[in-house]
Amino acid sequence: MNKILKICKNGHKFFKSSDCPVCPECEKNSKPKTGFLSTLSAPAKRALESNNIVTISVLSKYSEAEILKLHGIGKASIPTLRAALAAVGRKFKS
């Protein structure tokens, strides 16, 4: 695949072979250091953030099936999310 040079709004240069506009440098800088979002892959984190699911309390208002429908969330993210919920005595909506 041919990689295309892209430049993000912050001036970082990077190569991508897809249409994905995400800058790897900006993504690395935006990753939380703590909390449940810090344990997820970048696509899963973006999927939750873009749907305003940024706290455990909000996450617990969704079912696993609803979360899996979000673009960027895969089956591998569910055990991590389940564990984060369980750590504070919560679970996904039934």
DACORNOR-V623751 format. One line per field, one symbol per residue. ss: DSSP state (@ for helix, = for strand, . for the rest). phi: phi as a letter, one per 20 degrees, with the letter a starting at -180 (. if undefined). psi: psi as a letter, one per 30 degrees, with the letter a starting at -180 (. if undefined). Layout:
ss = ???
phi = ???
psi = ???
This chain:
ss = ...====.....====.......@@@@@@@.....@@@@..@@@@@@@@@.....@@@@....@@@@@......@@@@@@@@@@@@@.......
phi = .eedfccefenfdbdcedegefeffffffeffecnfffeefgffffffffdlddcfgfgfedegfffffffoedffffgffgfffffdmcbffe
psi = kkkkklklfggkklkkflfkgkkeeeeeffkkfllfffflleeeeeeeefghigleeeefflleeeeffkkfklfffeeeeeeeeefgglllk.
